[in-house]
Amino acid sequence: MAKSKLTRSQAQLQYDRAKRLGWIPFFFEAAKTHTHDLFDAADLMAIGSRETNLDPKWLTKAGDGGHGHGLMQIDDRSFSEFTKSEYWRDARLGILYGAKVLRQKWDDTQSSIGKRRIIKGNAFIGKDVGQGYEAQQVAIAAYNCGRWSHYNVSKGKDVDRTTTGKDYSSDVLGRSAQFRELLTADGWFSEAHTNVDTPTPDKPAEIPPNVPLDIKTDTVVEVPTIAAEHEKPLLDRAEEKAGKWYDTWSARWAAIPASLTAFFGGVYSFLTSAPVAITVSLIVSGSVVALVYFTRRQGNADRASERAKELEVERIRLEHDAKMQREARAQELQIALINSAANKDANTVKLVNPPVTEVPNSDAEGETK
């Protein structure tokens, strides 16, 4: 059973405040729009509770050292196109976007199952976490620490090992159980499907004044990381190292017995007064084999040096290409926002899909929350 830092009285206080401010319908709308049957309104309220205690003061200032924005603490290092829009100051829009981010974490985990992924240079094969409780844990933890959560469970470690306070998903799921009880007691779950409509293009949902919005679930676009692009060169380097080992030792196994034969042959010839020609021939043959060995060794070293230069050139090219891709993506996002904002006839602004990154979301006030 998930444990929570939130006491019963604190949960009641936060719930009453959200209810008084009219936020509860927003959580149901966000769940129905983005997380469907994966995470309900109680789960989203629990994330908001963990991030900001559902305190409206976080609609007027940033948390997490100036990086977390709004009730759901959307991180400007990961989702700058949203935080720069100032929409985070609106409770409803922040909740909707937080649900979209959570769904994206879920989708990223599911798409990584059985595949080789790399995070900050650490490779792993995505564990099959199913679509139940463990999958919820991984997605919720990912809301805070990114793909590290899937890395942790794939390596047999605690999913919260790299989250704030090392208890993020456990605490959120514990809070979720408390909010679910309160919502059920108030009759929200029995009435939610009739009272909260999902916005559609031909039937937009009611929105706060002067804040038009059209959120759609788009396909996640992920720009490959430098580490991922370097996967093949690293494998090439490993193969080269193995080949160098084989070539060196194949020569060494030829040189060692030849040298020993020459040495002991020379000693034997000396002790038995054998003809000098035999001694000389043994020494010369051993020297020739030794010369072949050292020549091959130097050749291997020269080839390794050339390959290292080629890898360095390839690394620089890949870094440049990745940088250009990120800049092009950022420019596309900026142009999309500008064009949408300029579409005054449609009176809508589309929030483009947040890119998958590994910059974590965090609590508004750190680990004390």
C-alpha positions in Angstrom: 0.0 0.0 0.0 1.4 3.4 -1.0 2.2 5.7 1.9 1.6 9.4 1.9 3.1 12.3 3.8 -0.3 14.0 3.8 -2.4 13.7 6.9 -6.2 13.2 6.7 -6.8 16.8 8.0 -4.4 18.2 5.5 -6.1 16.3 2.6 -9.4 17.6 3.7 -8.1 21.2 3.9 -6.7 21.0 0.4 -9.8 19.4 -1.0 -12.1 22.0 0.5 -9.9 24.8 -0.9 -9.9 23.3 -4.4 -13.7 22.8 -4.2 -14.2 26.4 -3.0 -12.1 27.8 -5.8 -13.9 25.7 -8.4 -10.9 23.6 -9.5 -12.4 20.1 -9.1 -14.2 20.1 -12.5 -10.9 21.0 -14.1 -9.3 17.8 -12.8 -12.2 15.7 -14.2 -11.9 17.5 -17.5 -8.2 16.9 -17.7 -8.5 13.2 -16.8 -11.2 12.7 -19.4 -9.3 14.6 -22.1 -5.8 13.2 -21.7 -5.5 10.3 -19.3 -8.8 8.5 -19.9 -8.9 5.3 -17.9 -5.2 5.4 -16.9 -5.3 8.2 -14.3 -8.5 9.7 -12.8 -9.2 13.1 -11.3 -8.0 11.9 -7.8 -4.6 11.0 -9.3 -4.2 14.4 -10.9 -5.3 16.1 -7.7 -2.7 14.1 -5.9 0.1 15.3 -8.2 -1.1 18.9 -7.7 -1.1 18.3 -4.0 2.4 16.9 -3.9 3.7 19.7 -6.1 2.0 22.7 -4.6 -0.4 21.6 -1.8 -3.1 23.0 -4.3 -2.2 26.4 -3.0 -3.3 29.3 -5.3 -0.1 31.3 -4.4 1.7 29.2 -7.0 -0.4 30.7 -9.7 1.4 34.0 -9.1 5.0 32.9 -8.7 7.4 30.1 -9.8 8.6 27.3 -7.5 11.5 24.9 -7.6 14.1 27.6 -7.8 12.1 29.5 -10.4 11.6 26.5 -12.7 8.2 25.1 -11.6 5.1 26.9 -12.9 1.5 26.6 -11.8 -0.5 24.2 -9.7 1.1 21.2 -11.5 4.7 22.8 -11.5 5.3 22.6 -15.2 9.1 22.8 -15.6 10.4 25.6 -17.9 13.5 23.5 -18.7 11.3 20.9 -20.3 8.2 22.7 -21.4 9.2 26.3 -22.1 6.6 26.9 -24.8 3.9 26.5 -22.2 5.6 28.4 -19.3 6.5 31.3 -21.5 2.9 31.7 -22.6 1.8 32.7 -19.1 -1.1 30.2 -19.3 0.4 28.5 -16.3 -1.1 31.3 -14.2 -4.6 29.9 -15.0 -5.5 26.9 -12.8 -7.5 25.1 -15.5 -4.9 25.4 -18.2 -2.1 24.3 -15.9 -4.1 21.2 -14.8 -4.9 20.4 -18.4 -1.3 20.6 -19.4 -0.1 18.7 -16.3 -2.4 15.8 -17.3 -1.0 16.0 -20.9 2.5 15.7 -19.5 1.6 12.7 -17.3 0.0 11.0 -20.3 3.1 11.6 -22.3 5.2 9.9 -19.6 2.9 6.9 -19.7 3.2 6.7 -23.5 7.0 7.0 -23.4 7.2 4.1 -20.9 4.9 1.9 -22.9 6.8 2.6 -26.1 10.1 1.8 -24.3 9.1 -1.7 -23.2 11.5 -4.3 -24.6 13.6 -1.6 -26.3 17.1 -0.4 -25.7 17.0 3.1 -24.3 19.7 5.5 -23.1 19.5 8.2 -20.5 22.4 10.4 -19.7 24.7 7.7 -21.2 23.1 4.9 -19.2 21.7 2.1 -21.4 18.9 -0.2 -20.4 16.2 -2.5 -21.8 12.8 -1.2 -20.9 11.1 -3.6 -18.5 7.5 -4.7 -19.3 5.6 -3.0 -16.5 2.2 -3.9 -17.9 -0.6 -1.4 -17.7 -1.6 -1.7 -14.1 -0.3 -0.4 -10.8 3.4 -0.7 -11.6 3.0 1.2 -14.9 1.2 4.0 -12.9 4.1 4.1 -10.5 6.6 4.5 -13.3 4.6 7.2 -15.1 4.0 9.2 -11.9 7.6 9.0 -10.9 8.6 10.0 -14.5 6.5 13.2 -14.0 9.1 14.1 -11.4 12.4 12.6 -12.7 11.8 11.7 -16.3 12.9 8.4 -17.9 15.0 7.6 -14.8 12.0 5.9 -13.3 11.8 3.3 -16.0 15.5 2.9 -15.9 15.3 2.2 -12.1 12.6 -0.6 -12.4 14.4 -2.1 -15.4 17.5 -2.4 -13.3 15.6 -4.0 -10.4 15.8 -0.8 -8.3 13.1 1.2 -6.5 11.1 3.3 -8.9 11.5 6.4 -6.7 15.2 6.1 -6.3 15.9 9.3 -8.3 12.7 11.2 -7.4 12.5 14.2 -5.1 12.6 12.8 -1.5 12.9 9.3 -3.0 9.2 8.7 -2.5 7.4 10.7 -5.2 5.1 8.0 -6.7 4.4 6.4 -3.4 3.4 9.7 -1.8 1.3 10.7 -4.8 -0.6 7.3 -4.9 -1.2 7.6 -1.1 -2.6 11.1 -1.6 -4.7 9.9 -4.5 -6.4 7.3 -2.3 -7.4 10.1 0.2 -8.7 12.4 -2.5 -10.6 9.6 -4.1 -12.5 9.0 -0.9 -13.3 12.6 -0.5 -14.5 12.9 -4.2 -16.6 9.8 -3.8 -18.2 11.0 -0.6 -19.1 14.2 -2.4 -20.6 12.3 -5.3 -18.2 13.5 -7.9 -17.5 10.2 -9.5 -21.1 9.3 -10.0 -21.8 12.7 -11.6 -18.5 13.4 -13.4 -19.4 11.8 -16.8 -22.6 13.8 -17.1 -21.3 17.1 -15.6 -17.9 17.3 -17.3 -17.8 17.3 -21.1 -14.6 16.7 -23.1 -13.9 19.7 -25.4 -14.0 18.9 -29.1 -13.3 21.2 -32.2 -17.0 21.6 -32.9 -18.0 21.9 -29.2 -15.3 23.8 -27.3 -15.4 23.6 -23.5 -16.0 26.8 -21.4 -12.8 28.6 -20.7 -11.7 31.5 -18.6 -12.2 35.0 -20.3 -9.5 36.0 -22.8 -7.7 32.6 -22.6 -8.7 30.6 -25.7 -7.3 27.1 -25.8 -7.5 24.1 -28.0 -5.5 21.2 -26.6 -5.1 18.1 -28.8 -3.3 14.8 -28.1 -0.5 14.7 -30.7 2.2 12.2 -31.4 5.3 12.6 -29.3 8.2 13.8 -31.3 11.5 12.9 -29.7 14.8 14.2 -31.1 17.5 11.5 -30.6 20.1 12.3 -27.9 23.8 12.5 -28.5 24.2 9.3 -26.4 21.7 7.5 -28.6 23.5 8.6 -31.8 26.8 7.4 -30.4 25.5 3.9 -29.8 26.9 2.5 -33.1 30.4 4.2 -32.8 30.7 2.8 -29.3 29.9 -0.7 -30.5 32.4 -0.2 -33.3 35.0 0.7 -30.7 34.3 -2.4 -28.7 34.6 -4.6 -31.7 37.9 -2.8 -32.7 39.2 -3.4 -29.2 38.3 -7.1 -29.4 40.0 -7.4 -32.8 43.2 -5.7 -31.5 43.3 -8.2 -28.7 43.0 -11.1 -31.0 45.6 -9.8 -33.5 48.1 -9.0 -30.8 47.8 -12.3 -29.0 47.8 -14.4 -32.2 51.3 -12.8 -33.0 52.3 -13.2 -29.4 51.6 -16.9 -29.3 53.8 -17.3 -32.4 56.6 -15.1 -31.0 56.9 -16.7 -27.5 57.5 -20.3 -28.5 59.8 -19.2 -31.3 61.9 -17.1 -28.9 62.0 -19.9 -26.3 63.1 -22.4 -29.0 65.9 -20.1 -30.2 67.1 -19.5 -26.6 67.1 -23.1 -25.5 68.4 -24.2 -28.9 71.3 -21.9 -28.5 72.1 -23.1 -24.9 71.9 -26.7 -26.1 74.2 -26.0 -29.1 76.7 -24.3 -26.8 76.7 -27.1 -24.2 77.0 -29.8 -26.8 79.5 -27.9 -29.0 77.1 -28.1 -32.0 78.1 -26.3 -35.2 77.8 -22.5 -35.0 75.6 -22.4 -38.0 72.8 -24.2 -36.1 73.0 -21.7 -33.2 73.0 -18.7 -35.6 70.0 -20.0 -37.6 68.0 -20.6 -34.4 68.7 -17.1 -33.1 67.9 -15.5 -36.5 64.6 -17.4 -36.8 63.6 -16.3 -33.3 64.5 -12.7 -34.1 62.5 -12.8 -37.3 59.4 -14.0 -35.5 59.9 -11.4 -32.8 60.2 -8.7 -35.4 56.9 -9.8 -37.0 55.2 -9.6 -33.6 56.4 -6.1 -32.8 55.6 -5.0 -36.4 52.0 -6.2 -36.1 51.7 -4.7 -32.7 52.8 -1.3 -34.0 50.4 -1.7 -37.0 47.5 -2.3 -34.6 48.4 0.8 -32.6 48.5 2.9 -35.8 45.1 1.6 -36.9 43.6 2.3 -33.5 44.9 5.8 -33.6 43.4 6.4 -37.0 40.0 5.0 -35.9 40.1 7.2 -32.8 40.5 10.3 -35.1 37.6 9.1 -37.2 35.4 8.6 -34.2 36.2 12.1 -32.9 35.2 13.6 -36.3 32.0 11.5 -36.2 31.2 12.7 -32.7 31.6 16.3 -33.6 29.3 15.8 -36.7 26.6 14.1 -34.6 26.7 16.8 -32.0 26.3 19.5 -34.7 23.4 17.6 -36.4 21.6 17.1 -33.0 22.1 20.8 -32.2 20.6 21.8 -35.6 17.6 19.4 -35.0 16.9 20.9 -31.6 17.1 24.5 -33.0 14.9 23.6 -35.9 12.3 22.0 -33.5 12.4 25.1 -31.2 11.9 27.3 -34.2 8.9 25.2 -35.4 7.3 25.4 -31.9 7.8 29.2 -31.8 6.4 29.7 -35.3 3.4 27.5 -34.5 2.6 29.5 -31.4 3.0 32.8 -33.2 0.8 31.7 -36.1 -1.8 30.3 -33.8 -1.9 33.4 -31.6 -2.3 35.5 -34.8 -5.3 33.5 -35.9 -7.8 36.0 -34.5 -10.7 34.7 -36.7 -10.6 31.3 -35.1 -9.8 32.9 -31.8 -7.8 29.8 -30.6 -4.3 29.1 -29.5 -3.0 25.5 -29.8 -0.5 24.4 -27.2 1.9 22.2 -29.2 2.7 18.8 -27.8 5.5 19.0 -25.1 8.7 17.4 -26.2 10.0 14.4 -24.3 13.1 15.4 -22.2 14.9 14.2 -19.2 14.8 17.4 -17.2 12.7 16.5 -14.1 9.7 18.2 -12.8 10.0 18.9 -9.1 8.1 20.0 -6.0 7.4 23.7 -5.7 9.4 24.0 -2.5 11.6 21.0 -2.7 11.7 17.9 -0.6 9.9 19.4 2.4 6.5 19.2 0.5 
